[in-house]
Amino acid sequence: MVKMDLNSLNISRKKDPQGFYVAIIGREGAAVIIDAVEELGLDIERSGDIIVIRSKSWAKLTSLMLRAKTRGLRVIYG
């Protein structure tokens, strides 16, 4: 079982079966970057307190990581 910090942006370089890169964050952390997610045109899926952000573009997720860091969020990359 993998534990994630939902107050941080958790990103994996591996693609999911549909070919998307995936980032996971909690609802409270997502409130800090939701405008950047929408501006970058990333897909958002909500499931309870978990927000799943999906993108075909690694460059867009990299941009989101940088924006999250500048806003004080921790980014967990793996």
Secondary structure as GFF3:
##gff-version 3
##sequence-region A 1 78
A	DSSP	beta_strand	9	15	.	.	.	ID=ss1
A	DSSP	beta_strand	21	26	.	.	.	ID=ss2
A	DSSP	alpha_helix	27	40	.	.	.	ID=ss3
A	DSSP	beta_strand	43	47	.	.	.	ID=ss4
A	DSSP	beta_strand	50	55	.	.	.	ID=ss5
A	DSSP	alpha_helix	58	70	.	.	.	ID=ss6
A	DSSP	beta_strand	75	77	.	.	.	ID=ss7
###
